[in-house]
Amino acid sequence: MSEQRPHPETGDTAQPYQRRWRMLALLGLAQLMLIVDVTVVALALPQMGAELGLGRGELTWVVSIYALMFGGLMLLGGKAADVFGSRRIVLVGLAVFTLASLLTGFAADPTTLLIGRAFQGIGAAAMSPAALSTIARTFQGAELAKALGVWSALGGAGAAIGVLLGGLLTSGPGWSWVFWVNVPVGVLLFIAFVRILPSFQGSGGRLDLFGAVIVTLATASVIFALVNAGDGGWLSLAVLLPLLGGAVGYTLFVWRQRTARTPLLDLGMLARRPVASGLGLIFVATALMIAVFFLGSFTFQQVHGFSALDTGLVFIPVALGTIGGAQFGARALGRFGARATAVVGLFIAALGMAAAAGIASMTVLVIAMTVAALGIGATFVASSTSLFSAVAPHEAGIGSGVLSTFHEFGAATGVSAVSSIAAAALVGDAITAFDRGYWFGAVVAAVAALLALAIMPGRAARSPRPQQGGERTAEA
């Protein structure tokens, strides 16, 4: 039994996919696993390094290689979802990620560990944009805003859960279980996805593999530069040379997309104001969220003497703030539109970070970070809703890939920026340097709010959405 449900702008009034909310819960759990994998590994690094004899550079690459593969390959993963169908790419990505987690947990040397982490990133880069594409093509209207609210809430929740889980597993059964915990979850999700994921007809054709290689190398180069900026400084050769390489790579990518018979990305999509606004918002919101967790983690442990596990517990209200903000944003979108939701969310984030910087109190710090997370959560929903309002169904995969890529750019930039600003505090010379990091976040959030007010289309403005009817089938 199947039900047809083309894009609503085609005039088809078929009933929505009946198991869409159950599907959303499962896709959300899969995305949560990918997000948790970033922070859960961080707490296991000391034990991992001691047992495997990892140097400082190798420990850095345990984190960085996942980010490089994840961020670099998401455009390819999103386009593959459009060409071959999002259901197939979700399953392939989940299988690769689960098998790579099993391999990484068994690693007995640095090489195996890094290979496993790289393949985890490859699987994540396929699964994440394909999953978001599935959501964007299954839900419509107010329901889409609610679904994106759930999706957006996973960022802060995943970071907090990762800190908690990392502390529990590392202090308990050992660092290998940081990776092995993904295996049973991945297997169960794979079985569930085979049964429940709707089947979307891909556009067919071929992938622009040459363009994919260019943009992947360019994106990886930029992320590599941003990762290095926190240690070497923004003007070091380790930052400037990869940034130059990334700029050259993106220039070549633009040329390739203008000349290729089957381009990876329609460059005109990036020129649509709602799309450009959504990408800018996701970049800023992610940078702010990572800054909150980064600065808060060091503040609680270095200033207040908390353990890693205690820090994870303290971050629970912050995670709840993100979830609450995303739900608030989803509700506000229907009444006030994406621009108003983004502006209010960013000003709330600015207020929270300013309070964290200006009031020297641990209690106030937790409340302030929670308030900031509330505003950031609302901004996340506004960003994705703005983008998908101007993306056609057959572009949902590549749109998701671009959005996810800017998410990774924001994460890497946020860590690099605040670690550079708070460098003195990180080495123990001046605790007040943490305040400069919070002030920096407050200023960025306030400026972004003003830019959103000036640039984003108003509620009545609608960008043209290319139509492609009859491309959806959902297996009931």
N, C-alpha and C positions, 0 to 999 in steps of 0.2 A: 504494500500500500504506500502510495506517495502522494504528496500534495504540491501543486505548482504555486510558486510565489515570486513572480517577477518583481522588479523594482516598482514601488507604488506610483511613480510618475508615469508609468506606462498605462495606467488605468486599470490594471488587474486588481480585483478585490478579493482574491483568495485568502483563506484563513491563514494566520501565522503558524509557524512551526510549533506544535503543541509542547514539545519537550525543550523549548528554548531556555527556560530558566534553569533546568537541571544541567543542560549543556553549559550554560554560563558558569555555574558553580564548578564544574569539572575543569573547564578551561582556566578559570581563575586559580584553581588549585595547582594546575600545571605551571602557570605563570608565577605563582607564589614560590614554587620550587626553584625556578630559575633565579628569582630575586634573592631568596634565602641563600642560595649557593654563593653569592658574592660576599655577604657578611659572615656567614657561618665559617668560611675558610679562614677569615682574618684571625679569629681567635685560636685556631688550631696551628697557626704558623710556628710559634715557638717550639711546640712539641714535635711538629713535623720536621723542623730544621734540626733539632737535636737527634732524632732517630735516623734521619737520612743523610745527615752531614751536609745540610744545605748552607751555602754562604748567603751573604746579604743580597747579592744580585739574583741568586736563584730563588730566594724567598720572594723578592719583588716580582719575579716573572711568574710565580705560582698564581698571583692575583692578576697581573697585567696580561698574560697570554689569553686568559679567559675573556677579559674585557676587549682585547684586540680582535679576537675571532668573532665574538658576539657582536660588537659594534661594526666591524668591517664587513661582515657578510649579510647583514640584515636587509640591505637593498636587494641582494640576490635572492634571499629567502622570500621576501615579499613578492618579487616579480615571479618567482617560481610558483607561488600560490595562485597568482593570476593565470599563469599559463597552464599549469597542470591540475589546478583545483586545490583549494585550501585544505580540504580534508586529508588528502594524500600527503601534503607537505607537513601537516601537524603530526601525522603518524610517523613519518620518516624522521622528523626532527626529534620527537620523543624517544624513538627507538635508539637513535644515535646517542642522545644525551644519557639515557639509562645505561647503555652498554659502556659508555665512556666513564660513567660514575663507578661502575663495577671495576673496570680496569684501574682507575686512579686509586681506589681504595686498596688494591693489591700491590701498588707501586713499592718497589724495594730500592729504587735508585732515582736520582733526579730526572733522568731522561724519560723514564716511563711515567713519572708523575707529570711532567710538563706535556708529554704527548696526550695523556689522558685529559688534562685540563684544556688543551687545545680542541680536542674532539667534543668536550662538553660545550665549549663555546660555539662550535659548528652546529651541533644539535640545537642549542638554544637559539641561534640566529635563524634557523629554519622554522622552529616551532613558534616563537613569539609573534612575529608579524603575521604568520598564517592564522594563528589563533585569533588575533585582533581583527584580521580580515573576516573571519567567520562570524564574529560578533557583529561587525559593521554591516554585513550582508544579511544577517538573520533578524536583527531588531530594526525598528523604524520609529521616528517621531519621539514622543516622550519616553517610550520604552528604551530607545537607544541611549538617551541621556542617562537613564537609570543604570543601564548595563555598563556604560562607560564610567559611571560613578563607582560601581563595584570594581571595575578594572583598575581605575586610578587609585583607589584606596589601597591596593596591594603593595604599592611602593613603600610607604611608611611601615605598614604592618610587616612586610617581608623583612625589612631591615631590622626591626626590633626582634622578630622571631628568630632571625639569624644569629643575633647576639646571644639570645637566651639559649638556643639550641647548640650553638658552638660551645658555650661554656659548659653545658650539661654533658655533651658528648666527649669533649676533650678531657674533662676532669673525670669522666666515667670510663666507658669502654675504650676510648682512645681516638686518635685523629682519623683513622681509617673509616670510622662510622660516620664522620662528617660527609663522606661520599656514599658509603653503602646505604645510608638511610634513604637515598633517592631511588634505590633499586626496587624495593617492593612497591613504593608509591608509583614509580614509573610503569611497572608491569600492570598494576591494577588500573591505572589511568588508560593505558593502551587498550586493555580489554574493554573498558567502558566506552572509549572513543570509537572503537570499531562498531559498537552497537548504537551509539547515540548521535554521533556527529552528522549533521546534514551534508549531503553531497552536492557540491556546486560544480557546474560544468566549467572547466577551464577555457580560456580563450583560444588555446591551441597555439601552434606556431613554434618558434624556436627562441631560446634564450640568447641574448647578446652576451656570449661568454667573454669576448674580448673586452667589452664595456664593463662587464662585471668584475673582471680582473683589475682593470684600471681603477674603478671606484673603490674596490675593496682595499687595494694597496694604498690609495690616497687616504681613505678613511682611517685605516690602521696606522698610517704615518702620522696623521693629525692626533689621534688618540695617544699614540706613543709619545709625541711631543708634550701633550698635556700631562701625561703621567710623569714625565721627567721634570716638568716645570716645578713641581713641589720640592724636589731635591736640589736640582742644579740652578734654579732661577730662570726667569723668563727670557733672559738675554744670553743664556749659555748656548754653545754650539749644539748640545744635545737636544735643545728645544728648537732653535732657529732652523737647523738643517732639515729635521723632519717636517716642520711647518712649511718650509720652502718646497720640499718634495711633495707634500700634500697639495699645495697650491698648483704646482705643475701638473700633478695627477688629475686634479679636478678640471683644469683647463683642457687637458687631453680628453677627459670624459665628456665635457660639453661638446667638443669637436666631434667625438665619436657619436654622440646621440643625435647630432644634426645631420650626420652622413649615413648612419646605419639604416639598413632596410627594416629591421625590427629592433628599434631602440629599447633599451632597458627601462628608460624613464622618459615620459613626455615632459620636456622642460617647461612647457606652457603651464603645467599643473602648478609648478612652484611660483608662478607669477600671479596666481589667484590670491586676492587679499585674505580670504579666510584661511587658505592653506598656509600662506606665509605667516599670518598671525598665529596660527596654531603651532607652527614649528618654533617660532620665537618664544611663545609661552611655555612650551614643554621644555625648552632649553633652560629658561630662567627658573622655572619651578623645580626642575630636577637639581640644578646647581644649588638652589636654596635648601632643598631637602637634604642633600648630601652634606652641605655645610652645617646644618643643624645637628645631624648625627655625628659628624666628624668632630666639631668643636665640643659638643656635649659630651662625647665619649672621653676626650682628653681632659675636659674640665672636671668631670666627676671622678676620674681615676687619679689625675695628678694633683688637683686642688683639694678634693674632698676625700681622697684615699679609698675610693670604692674599688671592689674587685670587678672583674669582667662580668661575672654573673649578676652582681648587684647593679651594675650599670645597665645591663639588659632589663632588669626589673623596673628600673627608674624610667626606662624608655617606653614602657607599656602605655602610660598616658599620652605620650607623644604619638605613638602608633594609633591609638584611639582617636586622637585629634585629627590625624590624616583621614581616617575612615569617616569620621563625622563631617569633616570639611567636604569630602567628596560627595557624601549624600546631600549635604546642604547645597552644594553646587549643582547637583543634578536637579534638585527641586527648583532652584533659583533660575535655571536656564529657561524653563518653560514660561516663567512669568516675566523675567527681565532680559533674557538674551545672553549670549556669550560675552559680549563686551562688558556689560555691567557686572556680570559674575566675575570675570577676570580682574577688573579694576578693584572691586571690593575685596576679592581674595588677596590680591597683591598688597593692598594697603593694610589688611589685617596681618599679613606676614611681616610687613615692615614694622608694624606696631609691636608685634611679639619679639622680633629680633632686637629692636631698640630697647625694650624692657630688659631683655637678657643682658644687654651691654651696659645699661645704665644703673641697674639695681643689684648690689652685691648681696645676694641671698640665694641659698640653694633651693629653697622652696619657690621663690620667685622665678628662678631659672627654669625649673620644671614647668611651672605654669606658663611662662613666657614661650618656651619651646613648643608647648602644646598649642598655644594660641597661634604661633607661627605655622605649625603643622596644619591647623584648621584652615588658614588662608591658602596654604600651598595645595591642600587637597582640593579645594574649590577651583583653584587655577588649573590643576591637572585636568579636571573634567571640562573646563572651558576650552582648553587647548585641543583636546581630541574632538570635541563636538564641533568646534570651529573648522577644523580640517575636514572632517567627514561630511560637513554640510556642503562642501564644494568638490567632493570626490565621487565619481560615478561607481556603480557596483563593480565594473570590470577593472577599475583602478584601485579597488580597496586593498589589495595585497601590497602593491608598490607604495600606496599611501601609508599603510601601516609600517612598511619598512623604513620609509623616510622619517616618519614620526619617531620610531624606535631608535633610529640612528641619531637623531637630535637629542633624544633622551640620554644616550650614551655620551654624546658630546657634552651635555650639561653636567653629567655626573663627573666626568674627568676634569672639566673646567672648574667645577665647584671645589673639588678636593685640592686641585693645584693652587687655586686662588687663595683659599683660606689657609692652607698650609704655608704658603709663602708669607701671607700677612701675619700669621701667628707663629712664625718660625722661632722667635725668641722664647715663647712660652713652651714650644714643643721640645726644646733642648734644656728647659729648666731655668732660663735666665730671667724671664720677666712674665709672671703669671698674668699681668694686666694686658699682655699682648692678645689674649683670648678675646678681650673686650673689643679690640680693633676688628677682629674677625666678625663678631656679631654686628658691629656698626656698619661694616662693609656690606653685610647681607641686608641690613635695613635700608641702606641707600640704594642698593641694586633693586630691591623689591619696590621701593617708592618710585624710582625712575622708570621701571618697567610698567608700573601702573599708569603713569602719565603717558607713556608711549602707547600703551594699549588703548587708552581713552582717545588719543589722537588718530591712531592708525586703523584700529579694527573697525570693520563695517558695523553700522548700527543694526538694531534688531530687525528693522524693516528691509535692510539690504539683503538681496539674495544673489548668490553667484550662480552662473549657469552650470548645471550638472549634465554632462553628456549622458545620454540614455542608452541603455542596452537591455531591452526587454527579453523575457523568456529565458533568462540564463540561470534561473535558480530552481533546484529541486531539492526538497527536504524529505528524507526517508522517515516516515512516521513509525 
